[in-house]
């Protein structure tokens, strides 16, 4: 019972944070509007409570919302399950089809993860002292290639999977027009590996946004080596953000 209360409290916290700020939603629409046009297909990998799904729909996109946490899937189905322009996939995304163990943070479900390395990095990191992953659960895993085979090629892929971003990108063998992936300073090496993977896939233009600013740090897009240098130079206090990659 207590665990259920913690989960409900964590969900309410997420809903308040991610749906409660209209100015943030408007900024999100402006940022994603650079990538998405009405009628486009978008993949939201790590959809959580669906605030990005809401933004993509406001821009007129069809959305595949991918989320392995059962509690979050229930929220997504409650909010979007009746909408024909949203397909909900209750799976994780990795380099191969199979199963993995999802480590659940009931108090802060946005940082639940399939990456043991992420949990280990957080355990000793400043600013992460209160985070606890109290249980794990097996979840099915698919790949970006398999999702493309099922739903079609998206115009944009957003990836936010708490340290499992490189694993997700390893399951993509052909570049789509643009994508983003989250980075955390506690796992800077994962983000650098994601940049290398994007370069190998053929992405040539990069940008970034810090935290939930929804604002690009560079007025002009830069190359992969430059965005890697920028990431390497960020202080620990920067905490997290998203890197964007686009083909020429």
N, C-alpha and C positions, 0 to 999 in steps of 0.2 A: 504493500500500500504506500509506504513512504517513498519507494522508488518511483511509483506512478505519480505521486505528488511532485517530486523533483522534476520528472520529465515534463509534466504539465506546466510547471513554473518556468522551466527553460524555454518551452515553446512560446509562452506568453511574453517572455523577455524578448525573444527573437522577433515576434510579431510587432511588438512595440518599437523596437529598434529599426526594423527594416520596412515597416509600413507607416510609421508615425511621422515622417518628415516629408512634407510636400516639396520643399525646395530640393531635397536630395533626390526625390523621384524625378523632378524636372531636369536636374543636372544629369541624371542617369539617361534620360531620354535623349538629351542633346549629345551625350558621348556616344551612345549606341546608334544614334541616327547617322553617324559617319559610316556605319557598316551595313545597316539594315534598311531595306526598302519594303514597302507594302507588298505582301504576297511572298516574301522570302521565307525560307525555312531556316530555323535557328535551333541549335542544340544547347541546352543549359545543363551542363554536366556538374552535378553537385547543386541541385536546385534548392535545397534546404526548404524554406517556407514559401519560396516562389516570388520574391520581390522582383527578380530579374525577369521571370516569366511575365509578370505584370507589365514591365517596361517593354519587353519585346512585343507583347500583344498591343500595347498602346501605339507602337510603331507599325502595326498591321501585319506582323509576322505570324507564321505558324510555328509552334514550338514543340520540341521534344524535350520534356523535363525528366531528367535522370537523377534518381535519388535512392540510395539503398536503405536509409534508416526507416524502419516501419512507422515510427511516430510522425516523421516528416512526410512520408508518403500519404498518411491519412490526412494531413493538413492540405497537401497538394490536391488530393481527390475531393476534399470538401470545397476548396476554393475554385478548382479548375476542372474537376472531373466531368462536368456537364458541358464543357465547351469543346466543340468540334475541332477548334484550331489548336488544341493542346493534347498531346499524347504523353502519358506518364509511364515511365519505365522504372520499375522498382528493382534496380540493379546498380552495382558498382561498375566502373569502367577501368580496364587495365590493359596489359599487353597481350593477354590471351583469354579465351573463354574458359570459365571454370567457377571456382568459389574462392572466397577469401574471408578473413575474420575482420569484422567491423568493431572497432573499439569505441564504445559509447560514452560520451560525456553528457550525463543527464542534465546537469546544471547549465551547461553551455553547449547545446547540441551542434552549433555551427562549427565546432572544432572536433567533432567525432571524426574518426579517421580509420582507414585501412592500413596506415603506415606505422609499423612499430618504431621505425626510426624517428618519425615525427614525435611520438610520445616520449621517446628517450631524450630527444633534443629539448623538448619543453620542460622535462622534469627538472633540469638544472639551470633553466634560463630565467634571467631577471624579467619580471612582469608576468610570468606564467605560474607563479608559485601556488595559486589557488585552483588551478585546473586539475581535475581528477577524472580519469577514465575508469568507471566503476564496473563495467562488464563488457563482454564481447559476444558477438553473435555472428554465425555464418551467413554470408550473403552471396548471391550469384554475381558473377562477373561477366560482362560482355566487352566488346572492343568498339572503338569509334568506327572502324571499318565495317563491323557487323551492323552497327546502327545505321550507317550510310546505306548498306545493302538492304536494310528493312524499310527505311523511311525516305531515302534519297539524300543527295549531297546538300549540306546546308551552306548558306552564304556566310555564316558566322558560327563559331563554336566558343562558348564560354566554359572554362574549366576552373573549378574551385573545389579541390578535393583534399585539402589539408595534408600536403606532403606526398600525395600519390599522383601528382601532376605528370611527372616523367613517365610513370607507368601508363597513364592514360595516353600520352603522346606516342608511346611505343606501339600502341595499337592502331595508329593512323599511318597509312603507307602512301597516301597521296594528299597533297595540300589542298585545302579549301581556300576560298578567297581571303579569309581573315579569321583569327582566333585570339583568345586571351587566356592566360593562365595566372593563377595567384602565386605570389611568392611570399615567403616569410624569411626574415633575417636569421632566425634560428636554424633555418635550413637553406642558406644561400646557395649551397652546393647543388641542391635539387633544381633551383631556378636556373643556375648556370648550365646544368645539363639539359634543361628544357630549351634554353636558347640554342644550344648546340643542335638539339634535335630539330628545332624549327629551321635552322640554317640548312641542315641536311635535307629537309623536306622541300626546300626551295624558297622559304620566306626571306625577303631581302629588306623589308622596312619594319622598323620597330619603334615603339613608344611605350610609355608607362604612366600609371597613375598611382599615387601613394594613398594607402588606407582606403577610406570611403569617399575620397575627395571628388571622384568622378571628373577629374580634370587632368589632361595630359601634362606631363612635366616638360616636354619639349614642344616648342612651336612647330618645328619641322621634324619629320620622321628621320630616324638615323639607322645606321647599319647594325648588324648583330654584334660586332666587336665593340662598338661604342656603347650599346645598351648594356653589354656585359661589364664594361669598365664602370659605368654609372652604378650598376647594381653592387659591384664589388666595393665601391667607395661609400655606400650608404652606412650611416651609423646604426648601432643597435636600436636606438630610439625610434628609427623609422618603422620598425616592427613588421609591416606587411604592405602589400599593394598588388597591382596586377600589371603584367607585361602584355602588350598587344603586338601581334605579328601579322603582317599583310604581304601578299605577293605584289610584285611590281605592277 
